[in-house]
Amino acid sequence: MSEIKKGMVVRLKSGGPKMSVVRISDYSEDGGPEEGAVCSWFDEKNKHEEKLFDATILEEVIERPGPLTVTRA
């Protein structure tokens, strides 16, 4: 079982846009993946997209904060 959970920010392991996980469910009865993740994102033209992916091809996006900049007055 994958560690992907609803609300996570993910992307395909092969790359691509950041996506939000909307739902995780078993879609095998409908011919889909056993552990499927419905993901939502906006494309380069700001069009909303939503698609079902096999959760095993997704990875969590972990954002690391940049360096702290200190300015003195």
C-alpha positions as CSV (number, residue, x, y, z in Angstrom):
1,M,0.0,0.0,0.0
2,S,1.3,3.4,-1.0
3,E,1.9,6.3,1.5
4,I,-0.1,8.7,-0.7
5,K,-3.0,10.3,1.2
6,K,-5.8,12.8,0.5
7,G,-4.6,16.4,0.7
8,M,-0.9,15.6,-0.2
9,V,0.9,17.5,-2.9
10,V,2.3,15.0,-5.3
11,R,3.7,14.6,-8.8
12,L,4.3,11.7,-11.2
13,K,7.6,9.8,-10.4
14,S,8.6,10.6,-14.0
15,G,8.0,14.3,-13.4
16,G,5.3,16.8,-14.2
17,P,3.2,19.4,-12.4
18,K,2.5,19.5,-8.7
19,M,-1.0,18.0,-8.1
20,S,-3.3,17.8,-5.0
21,V,-4.7,14.4,-4.1
22,V,-8.5,14.8,-4.0
23,R,-9.5,11.2,-3.3
24,I,-7.9,7.8,-2.7
25,S,-10.0,4.7,-3.3
26,D,-10.1,1.2,-4.9
27,Y,-11.2,1.7,-8.5
28,S,-10.6,-1.9,-9.6
29,E,-14.3,-2.8,-9.9
30,D,-14.5,-0.1,-12.6
31,G,-11.4,-1.4,-14.4
32,G,-9.1,1.2,-12.7
33,P,-6.2,0.8,-10.3
34,E,-6.8,-1.0,-7.0
35,E,-5.2,1.9,-5.2
36,G,-6.2,4.9,-7.3
37,A,-5.6,8.6,-6.5
38,V,-7.7,11.3,-8.1
39,C,-5.5,14.3,-8.5
40,S,-6.3,17.9,-9.3
41,W,-4.0,20.6,-10.8
42,F,-3.8,23.6,-13.1
43,D,-2.1,23.3,-16.4
44,E,0.2,25.9,-18.0
45,K,-2.8,27.8,-19.4
46,N,-4.4,27.9,-15.9
47,K,-7.0,25.3,-16.9
48,H,-8.2,23.1,-14.1
49,E,-7.4,19.4,-14.7
50,E,-8.4,16.3,-12.7
51,K,-7.4,12.7,-13.4
52,L,-7.2,9.3,-11.8
53,F,-3.7,7.8,-11.4
54,D,-2.4,4.6,-9.9
55,A,-1.0,5.7,-6.6
56,T,2.2,3.7,-7.1
57,I,3.4,6.1,-9.8
58,L,3.0,9.1,-7.6
59,E,5.5,10.6,-5.1
60,E,5.0,13.3,-2.5
61,V,6.4,16.7,-3.2
62,I,8.4,17.9,-0.2
63,E,9.2,21.6,-0.4
64,R,12.3,22.7,1.4
65,P,12.5,26.3,2.5
66,G,15.2,28.4,0.9
67,P,18.0,30.1,2.7
68,L,17.1,32.6,5.4
69,T,18.1,36.2,4.4
70,V,18.8,38.6,7.2
71,T,19.0,42.3,6.6
72,R,20.2,44.9,9.1
73,A,18.8,48.4,9.4
